[in-house]
């Protein structure tokens, strides 16, 4: 629940009838090109601006741009080439405009608030880890326990309790630049416990990831900033994380966070994020970014918890209530998409323990999901996922063969792509409908566009797309007119004809 206070966009504990929903809510802004204006949304961090200078910009030119805006550099995110600047709070809007209009600036945007709605363990006997058996995670453990796999928990930190003892590796406190990532709130420890509590130790609960290592990356206390989230993603990608679990969500996205996501994905890291707990269909970020596996919360009957966000933009559903141990050693039910997210991270770790390609693992997770109506692919099934990776095609035993052989499958048609009408205003999204001619998740396809501003990729190179997938582009020239967009999609069967449209 949002409340109006001196610090914008604060949230309070959200209690359900049976448990406290755990939600980490990220409040961020829509991406803006250099020179574009972004309307205030009430969640700005006063006096903090994020800026990325064009490649090759000299230190002198950068200093001149900062001086002209009345800004000083307080830190940077070197992996993304982003500087965090401080300006007088009352001068934020003016400073932002000056930076956006500076020809040496690729983009400048307001830093945003990231805040936490707390979680309190409730009724230790309420749930008995039904999620582990429903997702058939326990059927994977005999063959894979996630050995050698590191899951980065981007949260409030992690406190080592008796069920995480010996499992936590060196982490990072992004807030103060130290290695002390102790949990100051409790949310992060609960998330870590779902993903990687010690299993088969006759104590407490079983983590989905059994033998995984937990890397705590503290990106917030009870509140934080989007820039710290981006820095945390980048740090985890650089320091050995195989999977990044983010029990957080926000109403809008930023260029900086998306660039951090792409930075990690480009290093073969799997990223998982909560869809959010608003019970709505509006996309949330970073979950809605195409490089991130977005997770909704489902119950024992594969129905959506009413508080879980949902819609075609959400990839999968996972058990939304799980058992975990608190930082003080008590055991309880941890609920929300914040709980479903590390459950998926733990399952992915079982696959990552035996397969090294992140794209293949993501494809298998989505292909093997049990269809449910409120997300794009379905509710996750760990056993079916590893069966797909091993070359299987079905999560259930195949029927006995008959005397007549099955017919050879017909060749799939080449893919097609069709653009929606181009927008009437610069900066508006452009929808691209992709049809690959196969079952969902079966094709590797790329969709590219080119125009007067250069070339960009709608889907990541080699990303698996469904039988009918929609991507979006943003025309960010800051000017109307003079744009020609060319679309083409390719898969294993060939490439579609190029489709062009002018605006």
N, C-alpha and C positions, 0 to 999 in steps of 0.2 A: 504494500500500500504506500503510495507516494504521500508525503506530507510537505507542506511549504515551510521552510525554515531558512535561517541565514545562509546555510550551506545548501545549494539546490539539490533537488531530486533525492531526498533521503527516503529510506524505506524502513519499515518496522517489521517485527515478527509477524508471520502469517500462520495462524493456527487452523488446522482442519479438525474434523470430528475425532479423528483417531491418531493424528500425529502432527508435528510441526513441519510444514513443507519447507524444504531447504532450497533456496533460490539465490543465486548470485547474479545480480542484475547489472549489466553494463550499459551505461547511458552514453551514447556517442552520437556523432553527426554524420550526415550524408557526405560522400566524397565531393570535394569541390576542386575544380581546376584553378590554376593560377589566374587571378583576375576575376574569378567568379565570386558571387556573394552568397553566403549561407545565412539564412534567417536564424536568429537566436531561438533556442529551444528551451532555455531555462536550466540546462545542465552543464553550462560552460564552467571551466575552472578559471576564476578571475585572475587575469594577469599572466596566463600561460598560453603560449602559442607554439605550434609545431611547424617547422619549415624545412623543406628540402630544396637545396639549390641545384641548379642545372649542372650536369657533369662538366668538369673543367673550370668551374667558377673559382677564381683565385681567392686566397685568404683575404686580400685587401678588399675585393668586391663584396665578399660576405660581410666583412666588418662594416663597410659603408652602408650596406643594406640594413644591418642591425641598428646602426647609429641613426639612420634616417627614420627608422620606426621607433626609436627610443627604447630599444630592447637590448638585453644582455643575455648571453648564453649561459645556461646553468648546467646543462648536461647534453649528451648526444646518444643516439642509437646508431653506432657505426655500421652495423650490418645493413641498415636501411638508408644510411646517409641522411638521417633526420637529426635536426637540432631542436632542443627544447629551450625556448626563450622565455624570459621574464620581462613583463612590462608593467607599468602602473595599472592597477585594476581598472580605473576609470578610463584609461586610454587604450584598452584592449581592442575595441572596434576600430579605432583609427589606425593603430599599429598593424592590425590584421589587413586592412585595406591597402596600406602602403606596401606591405610585403607582397600581397597578391598582385599588385600592379608592377612590381619590380621585375624587369625582364630577366634577371638572373635567377628568379625563383621558379622552380617547377610546380610546387604547390605550397600553400600555407593554410593552416586550419587551426581552429580553437581546440585546445586540450579539453577533455570532457571528464565528467565525474563517473567513477565506477564504484558501486556501493553494494552492500551485502545485506540480505535479510537472513537473520540468524537461524540456526537449527538447534533444537534441544532434544536429546533422546527421550522417547516416550514409550512406555509399556514394553519392556524387554521381551515379553511373551507374545506380543501382538503378531509378529511375523516370524516364521521359522525358516528363513532363507529359501522360500519357494522359488525365488527367481533363479537360483543355481540349477535346480532340477528342471524347471519349465524351459529354460534355454538349453538344456542338455549340456551344460558346461561340465558337469561331473563325468559325462561320458567321454570327454576329451582328455581329462587328466591322466588316464593310463598311458597315453601316447605323447602328451606334451604338457608341461607344467610352467611354461614361460621362462625357462632357465636362460639367463643371460640377457633378458629383455628389461629395459628401463622405461618406466612410465613417469613422465614429469607431471606433477600435480600443481597446476597454476591456480593458486588460491590464497588463503590467509596464512599459509605455512603449514608445517606438519610437526606435531610433537610426538616423539617416540614413546609409545606406550608398550605394554607387555605383548601385544599382538603384532607390533611392528618392529620389535627389537631385532636388530641384525639385518633388517631389510632396507633401511634408509641410507642412501648414498649422499655424497656431498651435494648440497644445493646452493641456492642463492637468494639473498634478500635484496630484491630490486629496489626496495624503498630506501635502504641506507647503504647499499653497495657492499655488504658484508656477506659472509657465508652462514650467518646465523638466521636460519629460516624457521625458527620456532613458531608454532601456531599461537597467535594472540587471541583467537576468537573461538575456534573449535570446528569451524566448517571444513577447513582443509584436512584435518585429521580424520574426520568422518569420511571424506571422499577417498583419502588414501587407504583407509581400512576396507572400503568396498572393493577397490581395485586389487589390493595386495596384502590383506591380513594374512599372517602365517597360517598355513593350512596343514591339517593332519598333525597338529601338535598338542592335541587333547586340551585345548584351551580356547575360550572365546569363540570367535566366528571363523568361517572359511572365506578367504578372499577369492574372487573370480580368477585372479592371475596366479594363484598358488605360490610359485617361486620367483615372481617378478621382483625387481628392485624399484624402490620408490625414490624419485628425485623431487624434493620439495623446492618449489620456486614461489617465493612469497611476493605477490604483486599488489597486496592491499592489506589494510587493517580492516576496520569496519567500513571504510571508504577508500577510494583510490582513484587513479587516473588511467585513461586510455593509453597514454604514452608508456606507463609502467607495464601495462599488459603487453603491448607490442615489444617492449624490451625483454620481458620475461619469455615470450615465445622465441625471440631471436636467441637469447642466452641458452635456453633449453636445446634448441636445434644445434648450437655450436658445441654443446658439452655432453653429447652422447645420448640424448633422449631418443628412443625409438618411437614413442607414442607420447603425445601431449594431450592431457585431459583437462578440459576447461569447464567447470561447473558454473558457468556464468553466461549471461545473455544481455542484449541491449536492443533498443528499438530501432536504432539506425547504425550504419557502419561508417568507418573512416578509412581514408586512403592508407594511413599509417598502419592500422591494424591489419588491413587486407594485405599490404606489402609484407608485413611480418609473417602472416599465414603462408603467403606464396614463398617466402624465403625458406620457411621450415619444410613445406611440401617439396620444394626443389632439392632438399637434402634427404629425401626418402623417409620423411617423418610422417606418421599417421597422426592426424589431428581430429579430436572429438570434442564436441561442445553441446551444451544444454540448449534445447529449443525454448526454454522458459516456461514459467508457471502462470501465465495470464489467462489460460483457457481460451486463447484466441488463435486466429489463422494468419495474423500479420507476421511476416518474416522477422526473425531476431538475429542479431550478429554477436559473435563471429559465426554462429551455427549456419547461417544462410549462405556463407561464402561457398563456392563450388568445391574448394579444396578441403573443406571441413565436413566430417560426418556429423550430421545433426541428429539429436536424440530426443524423442518424446517419451513420456512415462505411461506404461501400461500395467494392468493389474493381473491377477491370477487367471482371469478368463479372457485375456487378450483384449480387454476393453480399455478405452482411454480413460485415465483418471481425469475428472472434470477440470482440474486445475492445469492440465498439461496443454501446451500449445500444440497445434497440429496443422495439417494441410500438405499439399503436394510439395512444398518447399522443404519439408522435414523428411530426412532419409529413412530413418528406422525408429522403431519403438523398442523399449527395453524395460525390465521390471523397475517400477518407479518407487518401490519401497524395499530397502535392503537393511540387513543387520550390520552394525559396525560398532567399533569401540571408540569411546570419546578420549580426549586427551587426558582425562582424569582416571580412566580405566573402567568406566561404566559401559554397559552394553545396551543398545536400544535400537529402535527403528528409525532409519534415516530416510526421509521421503522427499520427492520432488524430482524434476529433471536433473537436478544437481546430483542425485543418487543414481539415476539411470545412466548418466554419462560415464562415471568411472566403472560401472558394471560392464559397459561396452568396451572400455579401454582394457579391462582385465581379460575379456574374451579375445580381443584383438592380439593381446600379448601371447596367448596360447598359439595362435597362428604364426605370429612373428618369430616365435621360438624355433620354427622349422622352415619358414619361408621368409626370404629377405626382401622381396619386392612389395613395397607398400601399396602400389596400385592394384596388384593382383589380390592382395588381402582384402582391400576395400571392395573390389569387384565381387569376391567370394562372399563377403558378409552380406552384401546387398542382394546378390542372386539367390542366396540360400534362405533369406528371410521368409517367414511365414506371412502370407498376405493379410493385412488388416486394412480397413478402409480409411483410416485417419492419417496415414503417412504414405510416402511414395513407394517404398519397397516392402515394408512389413516389420513384424516383430523378430528380433534377432534370434538365431538358432546356432549356437556354437558348434554343435556336432555337424550340422549340415554344412556350415562354413568350411570346416576342415575336410569334409568329404568332397566338396567342390574343388578345393585346392589339390586334393589327391587325385582328381580326375573323375570323381563321381558326378552324377547329374541329379540325384534325388536324395532328400533327407530321410526317406523311408526305404525299406528293403524292396528290391525289384521283384515283380511277379515271376513265377516259374515260366521258363521259356516254352513256347508252343512248337509244334512240328513245322509250322510255316515261318520262315524268317521274316522279320519286319522289313518293310520297304525302305529303300534308300531315301534319305531326306532330299527334298527338292532344293536346288540351289536358292539361296536367298537373293532377292533383288538388290541392286546397288542402292545406296542410300539416296535420299532426296532431302532438299532443304528449301524452305520458303521463308522469306522475310515478311514481317508484318509491316504495315505502313510506317514510314519514318515519322519521327515526332515533329510537332509544330514549334517547339521551343528547344533551344540549345540546352544540353544537359539532361534531357529526358531520356528514359531507357528505350532501347530498340529491341523488340522481341524477335527471336529467331526460332522457328519450329523445325526440329530435326527428326526425320524418320529414317531409321536404319534398316528396317525390313526384317529384323530378328526379334527374339524375345528380349525382355528387359535385361540389361546388364550383359548381353551376349556379344556386343560389338565394341571394338575399339575405334573411336572416331575422333577426328579433329574438325573443328569449325573455325574458320578464320575470316576476318573482314579486313578490308583496306579502304582507306579514304584519304582525304586531303591532309589528315593529321598523322598519317602513318599506318602502321599495321598492328593489330592486337589480336589476342586469342580469346574466343568466347569460352571454350572448354580447354582444359589443359591438354597439351600434346599427349596423345595416347590414353586420355581419360575414357573410361567405359561409360557409355550413355545408354539410355533406355530405348525401347522401340519407338517412342515418341517423346522427345525431350525438348524443352524450351529453355533457351539461354537468353541473357540480356546483355546489350551493349549500352554504353553511355557515350553520347557525342559530347565531347568536352572541349570544343574549340572556343567556346565563349562567344561565338558569332553565329548568326543565322546564314543559311545558304551556302552554296559552293561546296557541297559534300557529295561524293559518290561512294556508295558502299557496295562492295563485292563480297558475296558469300559463297562458300563451297564446303562441303562435308565429305570426308573420306573415311572408308573403313576397309576391312579385309577384302570386300567384294569390288572395290573400286571407288571412284570419286563421282560425285554428282556433277551436273553441269554447273557452271558458275552463274549465279543470279546477281544482277546488279540493280540498284535503284539510286536515283538522284534526289537530292533535297535542296 
